Amino acid sequence: MAPIPRILVVEDDEIISNLITTMLEKKGYHVVSSVVSGEEAILKSAELEPDLVIMDINLCGFIDGVAAARYIFQFFHYPIIFLTALCDDAILERAKSSQPYGFLLKPFTYNELTSNAQLALYNHSMRQFKSEKYLFGDPKKITSALESVIVTDTKGRIIYFNPYTVRLFEIPEKQILMNQFKNVVQLFNTKINEPIEDPIPQVLNQMIVIVNEFYTEIITKSGAHRMAAVTARPLKDDHNELLGVFIHIREKTVDQIKMSKRA
């Protein structure tokens, strides 16, 4: 027996969201979650690994549906169907980067929604995505990694982080999501006892990789201090367009700290 398709609904109108859920469940699909903002959709996509994302374009929050869909497809390769009350050339042009599998205009019928979902699921299953095509690694491995992985948008706002980041920073998710990196964690050089400049603006403006490997301490909003290696690099999509900044933080072991002090 084939597994029941798992669908994430992203819609900020509660009535429409409930209607979509009812229609999909009547068809036999499983709605794994319903969220109301683009930034929530990115994190939930990483957490729940849906087979399909049904995404409204105009959402509350900081990120609209088109931008969220672009990140979700580029990061995780989950298929997207867009919902919108209005559709023009400008919206269609922006939507291309997420390679959507469907475009539904409101109001829509049960048959329109479910047939689009069925086609999207089938067409996506026919496509082959190799692990090396992921922008920063296999999503399953990133989720389970015991190192912090963070992605900002081109404004420097944190739009994605893996579960280990919350443990490392010792603060709730809501204090990380959509905040500037420098407002969540500060870098400090323990050798010269001076703060390290926030690397994100430099990466975005100069398109360079910045590595802080030695004598680097991270200080979080919770007051936690950790010795770590921090790398920040530009993150580009499959058309070589800038998406934001990829940040990797690897906490150092006691032995590594001792070795660096001898160097």
C-alpha positions as CSV (number, residue, x, y, z in Angstrom):
1,M,0.0,0.0,0.0
2,A,1.4,3.4,-1.0
3,P,2.1,5.9,1.8
4,I,-0.5,8.6,2.3
5,P,0.8,11.9,0.8
6,R,1.7,14.5,3.5
7,I,0.8,18.1,2.7
8,L,1.8,21.4,4.4
9,V,-0.8,24.2,4.0
10,V,0.4,27.8,4.1
11,E,-2.5,30.2,4.3
12,D,-3.2,33.1,6.6
13,D,-7.0,33.1,6.2
14,E,-8.3,30.6,8.7
15,I,-11.5,29.9,6.8
16,I,-9.7,29.1,3.6
17,S,-7.0,27.1,5.4
18,N,-9.7,25.0,7.1
19,L,-11.5,24.6,3.7
20,I,-8.3,23.4,2.0
21,T,-7.6,20.9,4.9
22,T,-11.1,19.5,4.6
23,M,-10.9,19.1,0.9
24,L,-7.5,17.4,1.0
25,E,-8.4,15.1,3.8
26,K,-11.6,14.1,2.0
27,K,-9.4,13.1,-0.9
28,G,-7.4,10.9,1.5
29,Y,-4.3,13.2,2.0
30,H,-2.8,13.9,5.3
31,V,-2.4,17.6,6.2
32,V,0.7,17.6,8.5
33,S,0.4,21.2,9.5
34,S,-1.1,24.6,8.6
35,V,0.9,27.8,9.1
36,V,0.2,31.4,8.4
37,S,3.5,33.0,7.4
38,G,6.4,32.4,4.9
39,E,9.0,32.2,7.6
40,E,7.0,29.6,9.5
41,A,6.6,27.6,6.3
42,I,10.4,27.3,5.8
43,L,11.0,25.9,9.3
44,K,8.0,23.6,9.1
45,S,9.1,22.3,5.7
46,A,12.5,21.4,7.2
47,E,10.9,19.8,10.3
48,L,8.0,17.9,8.7
49,E,9.4,16.9,5.2
50,P,6.1,17.3,3.4
51,D,5.4,15.6,0.0
52,L,3.8,18.8,-1.2
53,V,3.4,22.5,0.0
54,I,0.3,24.4,-0.9
55,M,1.3,28.1,-0.6
56,D,-0.8,31.2,-0.6
57,I,1.1,34.1,-2.1
58,N,-0.1,37.0,0.1
59,L,0.8,36.1,3.7
60,C,1.1,37.8,7.0
61,G,4.6,38.0,8.5
62,F,7.9,39.1,7.0
63,I,8.2,36.8,4.0
64,D,5.5,36.4,1.3
65,G,4.6,33.1,-0.3
66,V,6.7,33.6,-3.4
67,A,9.9,34.2,-1.4
68,A,9.1,31.4,1.0
69,A,8.5,29.0,-1.9
70,R,11.7,29.9,-3.5
71,Y,13.7,29.1,-0.3
72,I,11.7,25.8,0.3
73,F,12.3,24.5,-3.2
74,Q,15.9,25.6,-3.4
75,F,16.8,24.3,0.1
76,F,14.7,21.1,0.2
77,H,13.3,20.4,-3.3
78,Y,9.7,20.1,-2.0
79,P,7.1,20.7,-4.7
80,I,4.9,23.9,-4.5
81,I,1.4,24.7,-5.6
82,F,0.5,28.4,-5.4
83,L,-2.8,29.9,-4.3
84,T,-3.7,33.5,-5.2
85,A,-6.6,35.8,-5.6
86,L,-4.7,37.9,-8.2
87,C,-2.3,36.7,-10.8
88,D,-0.2,39.0,-13.1
89,D,3.0,38.9,-15.1
90,A,5.1,40.2,-12.2
91,I,3.9,37.5,-9.8
92,L,4.4,34.8,-12.4
93,E,8.0,36.0,-13.1
94,R,8.9,36.0,-9.4
95,A,7.3,32.6,-9.0
96,K,9.5,30.9,-11.6
97,S,12.4,30.6,-9.2
98,S,10.5,28.1,-7.1
99,Q,9.5,26.0,-10.1
100,P,5.9,25.6,-9.0
101,Y,3.9,22.6,-10.0
102,G,0.6,24.5,-10.1
103,F,-1.1,27.8,-9.8
104,L,-4.6,27.9,-8.4
105,L,-6.8,31.0,-8.5
106,K,-9.2,31.7,-5.7
107,P,-12.0,30.8,-5.4
108,F,-11.2,27.2,-6.4
109,T,-13.3,24.0,-6.4
110,Y,-12.7,20.6,-4.7
111,N,-11.8,19.1,-8.1
112,E,-9.4,21.9,-9.0
113,L,-7.5,21.6,-5.7
114,T,-7.3,17.9,-5.5
115,S,-6.5,17.3,-9.2
116,N,-3.6,19.9,-9.0
117,A,-2.3,18.2,-5.8
118,Q,-2.5,14.8,-7.5
119,L,-0.6,16.0,-10.6
120,A,2.0,17.8,-8.6
121,L,2.7,14.8,-6.4
122,Y,3.0,12.5,-9.5
123,N,5.1,14.9,-11.6
124,H,7.5,15.5,-8.6
125,S,7.9,11.8,-8.1
126,M,9.1,11.5,-11.7
127,R,11.9,14.0,-11.1
128,Q,15.3,12.8,-9.8
129,F,17.1,15.0,-7.3
130,K,20.6,14.0,-6.5
131,S,22.0,14.8,-3.0
132,E,24.7,17.0,-4.5
133,K,22.0,19.3,-5.9
134,Y,21.0,20.5,-2.4
135,L,22.5,23.9,-1.8
136,F,24.0,23.1,1.6
137,G,23.5,19.4,2.1
138,D,20.9,16.7,2.5
139,P,18.0,18.1,4.7
140,K,17.8,15.0,6.8
141,K,21.5,15.1,7.6
142,I,21.3,18.9,8.4
143,T,18.4,18.3,10.7
144,S,20.2,15.6,12.7
145,A,23.6,17.3,12.6
146,L,25.3,18.1,15.9
147,E,26.6,21.4,14.5
148,S,24.7,24.6,13.9
149,V,23.5,25.4,10.4
150,I,21.9,28.8,9.8
151,V,20.7,30.7,6.7
152,T,19.9,34.3,6.4
153,D,18.1,36.1,3.5
154,T,19.8,39.0,1.6
155,K,18.7,41.4,4.3
156,G,20.7,39.4,6.9
157,R,17.6,38.1,8.7
158,I,17.7,34.5,9.9
159,I,15.2,32.4,7.8
160,Y,16.4,28.9,8.6
161,F,18.3,27.1,11.4
162,N,18.5,23.4,12.3
163,P,17.4,22.0,15.7
164,Y,20.9,21.9,17.1
165,T,21.1,25.7,16.7
166,V,18.4,26.1,19.4
167,R,20.4,23.8,21.8
168,L,23.6,25.7,21.1
169,F,22.2,29.2,21.6
170,E,19.9,28.1,24.5
171,I,17.1,30.5,23.4
172,P,13.6,29.8,22.0
173,E,13.1,29.6,18.2
174,K,11.1,32.8,18.1
175,Q,14.1,34.7,19.3
176,I,16.1,33.4,16.4
177,L,13.7,33.4,13.5
178,M,13.8,36.6,11.4
179,N,16.3,38.3,13.7
180,Q,19.7,39.6,12.5
181,F,22.5,37.2,13.3
182,K,24.3,39.9,15.4
183,N,21.3,40.3,17.6
184,V,21.2,36.6,18.3
185,V,24.8,35.8,18.8
186,Q,28.1,37.8,19.1
187,L,31.5,36.7,18.1
188,F,34.5,37.4,20.4
189,N,38.3,36.9,19.9
190,T,39.6,35.5,23.1
191,K,43.2,36.1,22.2
192,I,43.0,39.9,21.9
193,N,39.8,40.2,24.0
194,E,37.9,42.1,21.3
195,P,34.6,41.6,19.6
196,I,34.7,40.2,16.1
197,E,32.8,42.1,13.4
198,D,29.5,40.7,12.3
199,P,30.5,38.7,9.2
200,I,27.1,38.8,7.5
201,P,27.2,42.3,5.9
202,Q,30.7,41.6,4.6
203,V,29.6,38.4,3.0
204,L,26.6,40.0,1.4
205,N,28.4,43.1,0.1
206,Q,31.7,41.6,-0.9
207,M,30.6,38.0,-1.8
208,I,33.4,36.5,0.2
209,V,33.8,33.6,2.6
210,I,34.7,34.5,6.1
211,V,36.2,31.9,8.5
212,N,36.8,32.5,12.2
213,E,38.6,29.3,13.2
214,F,40.8,30.1,16.1
215,Y,40.2,32.0,19.4
216,T,36.6,32.4,18.5
217,E,33.9,32.5,21.2
218,I,30.2,32.8,20.5
219,I,28.1,34.7,23.1
220,T,24.4,34.2,22.8
221,K,21.5,36.3,24.1
222,S,21.0,33.7,26.9
223,G,24.5,34.5,28.1
224,A,26.0,31.2,27.0
225,H,29.7,31.2,26.0
226,R,31.0,28.6,23.6
227,M,34.3,28.3,21.8
228,A,33.6,27.5,18.2
229,A,34.7,27.7,14.5
230,V,32.4,29.9,12.5
231,T,32.2,30.0,8.7
232,A,29.9,32.4,6.7
233,R,29.7,32.2,2.9
234,P,27.3,33.5,0.1
235,L,24.5,31.1,-0.7
236,K,23.3,31.2,-4.3
237,D,20.5,29.4,-6.1
238,D,20.7,27.1,-9.1
239,H,20.8,30.1,-11.4
240,N,23.7,31.7,-9.5
241,E,21.5,34.3,-7.9
242,L,22.1,35.3,-4.3
243,L,19.8,33.8,-1.8
244,G,21.5,35.0,1.4
245,V,24.3,33.8,3.7
246,F,25.0,30.2,4.9
247,I,26.5,30.0,8.4
248,H,28.1,27.0,9.9
249,I,29.0,26.9,13.6
250,R,31.0,24.0,15.0
251,E,31.4,24.0,18.7
252,K,34.9,22.9,19.7
253,T,35.8,20.1,22.0
254,V,37.9,20.5,25.1
255,D,40.9,18.8,23.3
256,Q,40.5,21.2,20.3
257,I,40.5,24.2,22.6
258,K,43.6,23.0,24.4
259,M,45.4,22.4,21.0
260,S,44.5,25.9,19.8
261,K,45.9,27.4,22.9
262,R,49.3,25.7,22.3
263,A,49.4,27.0,18.7
